[in-house]
Amino acid sequence: MAPTTIKNIVIIAGSLLVGGLAATGINAYFGTSPAGHLPEESPTTEAKVLFWYDPMYPNTKFDKPGKSPFMDMDLVPKYADEDGDGTQAKAGIKIDPTMTQNLGLRTEKVTYGQLNYALTIPANLSFNEYQYAIVQSRSEGFIEKVYPLTIGDKVKKGTPLIELTIPEWVEAQSEYLLLAETGASPLQIKGILERLRLSGMSEDEISQLRKTRKAQTRFVIKAPMDGVITAFDLRSGMNISKDKVVAQIQGINPIWINASIPESASYLLKDSTQFSIGVPAYPQETFKVLKWDILPSVDPITRTLQVRLAVDNAKERLKPGMNAVMTLNSQSEPMLLIPSQAVIDAGDEQRVITLNEQGRFVPKLIKIFHESKQQTGLISGLEEGETVVTSGLFLIDSEANISGALDRMRQQQTATEIDHSQHVSPSTDQPDPHAGH
């Protein structure tokens, strides 16, 4: 065979070999893809953005990113699953630790104890209505003398008020003396003396008649008790009827202090040691409460109970009409307590933000019993030892609202109440003294 022929055969065989290899490579490249198309890259997974919002106004939602119309800052995206676990089964929300630190977040434990009350209530002083006397002659006559007294004067028992002549008493005395001198029976003499008593003649004047055996023509009406004159308008020379009031006298020791207590605080009233009295006129002095009473009715307008205290006033420094301040010191029954600043009051519901063991913020509905001195007593909703957030509540609560944690909380609460009503008999909303114990 000629050398030229051999050379041509080698060239043709090499070309066939190269072509076959190229075809095999191309077929391997396109074999799993449609003709004329390159294989697609594996898609990447990205979290879905639900909306954008301004953290300072979290309830306003935007459908695209950009600058906040409220603050000079970029809108923040809200992702469908910011926890990255693909489920919403976890309770509460997770917040970046840096954000919670910037919020100055503080927490406290739910404790078990008593609410301390110090309810300060304005009060006023008044006359002691138990010490009240109306002075009358009980017989007709005319006034000979009026002693220099007027309304507001203090008098002691036995102080002379007026002198008057009463013809009926003069006649009865003369009859008594006649019977005594003619040897009348003791029964007759006793009868005439009793008539003098019933007509208003005092025991002192009757004793003087029996002792002196002489009729009196002028009689002195005296104060029957210690107190202050509150009515006195007689003048010398006036005629006086048997039902005419000579004077009214009211006592001021002990003096009364009256105060209006909200009916919601009536359960705090227990004994007189709870009360402390302050009088602006004597700021350095304390006054002893001798007795106290709750009046039987409630003011329908102010919804208050009337409390009346009898206070020692031996020195008579306290005057009717003075202002006073009554402080009611008391304690509630033991119950669960949280700081009042932890409560979010939405009007129709009250809730708190708790921090669980996984570091998640969980909103919870609570029922409040009472609040005093920055402490709130609970009926239900929490357990002793749980952790509640006391600061930074605004943004955490807004975040819980955005993420739907509040709706889930309410749904769970409704389901719990329905289950409870089906299995447990109704009970009153009173705090359980042993809750959490």
Disulfide bonds with the S-S distance in Angstrom:
none
